[in-house]
């Protein structure tokens, strides 16, 4: 029979080892300074999607075509910031107001539904982690987010995000998305096309900018109006977006994504963007 005191010491050692392992996991950070002068060719998310496809016996061709920020339509750049992170140019990696809202909504639903993630947090997750939701992964994401914000300028963070963001099955980055959906370069996207691409980012494996239901039509209309109010597009610009099309749901759509569901997604206020082009 194990002596109680010896057993208690054993339990304490197990706890300390587990705690040390968690701390090492959280604070063992990737080589973020490398991103100052190099462009990633593969991300953790791309690897995860490849593994998921292999588990189902399917092949997955991934396409990512790198483009400098200045060669991506300013309409898309502004639409992404408006839709995904309206305080991007003001915060240091975290939008605490949105985090509070997300926590309140998650508490009400008794599960993780809303992420409240900024563009920098999403970049950290896409490059180095996974979309799975748990506290340990969120802690690691927070540490990488701080590192990204203190190492890279905002312009570079946005450039990285626009080039690695998932825009459909095997489609990564604005250039690949523009070519896939509109058969043109990301530099040539019209305001409507840019808004359509920005609108699907909450669930890029579920929605398509070419075929959407009523919620997505409302989302795009609202985003165009906010682009007009911010002066990114002329107020009188007519929208060529369809009012409503049937929803397209990919069979690869996964549970546990960071974004809220379309029916309950909270509105986002207008940002203050110091870059007009």
C-alpha positions in Angstrom: 0.0 0.0 0.0 1.3 3.4 -1.0 2.0 5.7 1.9 -0.3 8.8 1.8 2.5 11.3 2.1 4.5 9.6 -0.7 1.3 9.6 -2.9 0.7 13.3 -2.2 4.3 14.1 -3.2 3.8 12.1 -6.4 0.7 14.0 -7.2 2.4 17.4 -6.6 5.3 16.4 -8.9 2.8 15.4 -11.6 1.1 18.8 -11.2 4.3 20.7 -11.4 5.5 18.8 -14.4 2.2 19.4 -16.2 2.3 23.1 -15.3 5.9 23.4 -16.6 4.9 21.6 -19.8 2.0 24.1 -20.3 4.3 27.1 -19.7 6.9 25.7 -22.1 4.2 25.2 -24.7 2.8 28.7 -24.3 6.1 30.6 -24.2 8.2 28.6 -26.6 7.5 31.1 -29.4 8.1 30.8 -33.2 10.7 32.8 -35.1 8.5 35.9 -35.7 11.4 38.2 -36.6 12.0 35.9 -39.7 8.7 37.3 -41.0 10.2 40.8 -41.3 12.0 39.8 -44.5 10.6 36.4 -45.5 7.2 35.3 -46.8 5.8 32.0 -45.5 5.0 29.4 -48.1 3.0 27.1 -45.8 1.0 27.6 -42.6 -0.2 25.5 -39.8 -3.7 25.8 -41.1 -2.7 24.6 -44.6 -1.0 21.6 -43.0 -4.1 20.8 -40.9 -6.4 21.0 -43.9 -4.1 18.7 -45.8 -4.1 16.2 -43.0 -7.9 16.4 -42.7 -8.2 15.7 -46.4 -5.9 12.7 -46.2 -7.9 11.2 -43.4 -11.0 11.2 -45.6 -9.1 9.7 -48.5 -9.3 12.8 -50.6 -6.6 14.9 -52.3 -6.4 18.6 -51.6 -4.5 21.0 -53.8 -3.6 24.1 -51.9 -3.0 27.4 -53.8 -1.3 30.5 -52.3 0.1 33.2 -54.6 2.0 35.9 -52.7 1.4 39.5 -53.4 2.8 42.6 -51.7 0.2 44.7 -49.9 0.4 47.5 -52.5 -0.6 45.0 -55.2 -3.8 44.0 -53.4 -6.9 46.2 -54.1 -7.3 49.0 -51.5 -11.0 48.1 -51.6 -10.2 44.6 -50.2 -7.8 45.9 -47.7 -10.3 48.4 -46.3 -13.2 45.9 -46.4 -11.2 43.3 -44.5 -10.3 45.7 -41.7 -13.9 46.9 -41.5 -15.3 43.4 -41.5 -12.7 41.5 -39.4 -11.1 44.0 -37.0 -12.3 47.6 -37.0 -9.8 48.7 -34.3 -6.8 47.1 -36.1 -4.9 50.3 -36.4 -5.5 51.3 -32.8 -5.0 48.2 -30.7 -1.8 46.3 -29.7 -3.1 42.9 -30.7 -6.3 42.6 -28.6 -9.7 44.3 -28.8 -10.7 44.0 -25.2 -14.2 45.4 -25.8 -14.9 42.7 -28.4 -13.3 40.0 -26.1 -15.7 41.1 -23.3 -18.7 40.8 -25.7 -17.5 37.4 -26.8 -17.1 36.1 -23.3 -20.6 37.3 -22.3 -22.1 35.6 -25.4 -20.1 32.4 -24.8 -21.2 32.3 -21.2 -24.8 32.7 -22.2 -24.5 29.8 -24.6 -22.3 27.7 -22.3 -19.9 27.0 -25.0 -17.2 28.7 -27.2 -19.1 30.4 -30.1 -17.6 33.9 -30.4 -13.9 34.4 -30.6 -13.5 38.2 -30.6 -10.2 37.7 -32.4 -8.3 40.5 -34.0 -6.5 40.2 -37.3 -3.3 39.7 -35.4 -4.7 36.9 -33.4 -6.1 35.3 -36.5 -2.7 35.6 -38.1 -1.0 33.9 -35.1 -3.6 31.1 -35.3 -3.3 30.6 -39.0 0.5 30.6 -39.2 1.3 28.6 -36.1 -1.7 27.0 -34.4 -5.1 25.5 -35.2 -8.7 26.7 -35.2 -9.6 24.4 -32.3 -10.9 26.1 -29.2 -9.4 25.5 -25.8 -7.8 27.7 -23.2 -4.3 26.4 -23.6 -4.3 27.1 -27.3 -5.8 30.6 -26.7 -3.0 31.3 -24.2 -0.4 30.3 -26.8 -2.2 32.5 -29.4 -2.1 35.4 -27.0 1.7 35.1 -26.5 2.3 34.9 -30.3 0.0 37.9 -30.8 2.0 40.0 -28.5 5.2 38.9 -30.2 3.8 39.7 -33.6 2.6 43.2 -32.6 5.9 44.1 -31.0 8.0 42.8 -33.9 6.1 43.6 -37.1 4.6 46.9 -38.3 0.8 47.0 -38.9 1.3 47.1 -42.6 3.3 43.8 -42.6 0.8 42.1 -40.3 -2.0 43.0 -42.7 0.0 41.9 -45.7 0.7 38.6 -44.1 -2.9 38.1 -43.1 -4.2 38.9 -46.6 -1.8 36.4 -48.1 -2.4 33.4 -45.8 -6.1 33.8 -44.9 -8.3 30.9 -46.0 -10.8 31.8 -48.7 -12.2 28.4 -49.5 -11.2 24.8 -49.9 -7.5 24.9 -50.7 -7.6 28.7 -51.5 -5.2 30.8 -49.4 -4.6 34.5 -49.8 -6.3 37.4 -51.7 -4.5 36.7 -55.0 -5.6 33.0 -55.1 -9.1 34.0 -54.1 -9.4 36.7 -56.7 -8.2 34.4 -59.5 -10.5 31.5 -58.3 -13.7 33.4 -57.9 -13.3 36.3 -60.4 -10.5 35.2 -62.8 -8.5 38.4 -62.1 -5.7 39.6 -60.0 -6.4 40.9 -56.4 -5.1 44.3 -57.6 -8.1 44.6 -60.0 -10.9 43.7 -57.7 -13.9 46.1 -57.8 -15.5 47.4 -54.6 -18.4 44.8 -54.9 -16.0 42.0 -55.4 -13.8 43.1 -52.5 -16.8 43.3 -50.2 -18.0 39.9 -51.3 -14.6 38.3 -50.5 -14.4 40.1 -47.1 -17.9 39.0 -46.3 -17.2 35.2 -46.4 -14.3 35.3 -44.0 -16.4 34.4 -41.0 -16.8 30.9 -42.6 -14.8 30.7 -45.8 -15.3 26.9 -46.1 -19.1 27.4 -45.9 -19.9 30.5 -47.8 -19.0 31.5 -51.4 -18.8 35.1 -52.7 -20.7 33.9 -55.8 -23.6 32.1 -54.1 -25.1 33.2 -50.8 -28.3 33.4 -48.8 -30.2 36.3 -47.4 -27.9 36.8 -44.4 -24.8 37.1 -46.6 -26.6 39.6 -48.9 -27.4 41.7 -45.8 -23.8 41.4 -44.6 -22.4 42.6 -47.9 -24.9 45.4 -48.2 -24.0 46.6 -44.7 -20.3 46.4 -45.4 -20.7 48.4 -48.6 -22.6 51.1 -46.7 -19.8 51.3 -44.1 -17.2 51.5 -46.9 -19.2 54.4 -48.3 -19.5 56.2 -44.9 -15.7 55.8 -44.4 -15.1 57.3 -47.8 -13.4 54.2 -49.3 -15.9 54.1 -52.1 -18.2 56.8 -53.5 -21.5 57.1 -51.6 -23.5 57.0 -54.8 -21.8 53.8 -56.1 -24.5 51.4 -57.2 -24.2 47.8 -55.9 -24.3 45.1 -58.4 -24.6 42.4 -55.7 -27.5 40.0 -56.0 -30.2 40.3 -53.4 -30.3 36.7 -52.5 -28.9 33.4 -53.8 -29.1 29.9 -52.4 -26.6 29.0 -49.7 -23.7 26.7 -50.6 -22.4 24.6 -47.7 -19.1 22.8 -48.2 -19.0 19.2 -46.9 -15.6 20.1 -45.4 -17.1 22.8 -43.1 -15.8 22.0 -39.7 -17.2 22.5 -36.2 -15.5 24.8 -33.7 -14.4 27.7 -35.9 -13.5 31.0 -34.2 -16.2 33.0 -35.8 -19.9 33.4 -34.7 -22.7 31.8 -36.7 -24.3 34.1 -39.3 -27.7 34.3 -37.5 -26.2 35.7 -34.3 -23.1 37.7 -35.4 -22.9 41.0 -33.6 -22.5 44.3 -35.6 -19.1 45.9 -35.8 -18.7 49.7 -35.5 -16.9 51.9 -38.1 -13.1 51.9 -37.7 -10.7 54.8 -37.7 -8.2 53.9 -40.5 -5.2 56.1 -40.9 -4.4 54.7 -44.3 -6.6 56.1 -47.1 -5.2 54.0 -49.9 
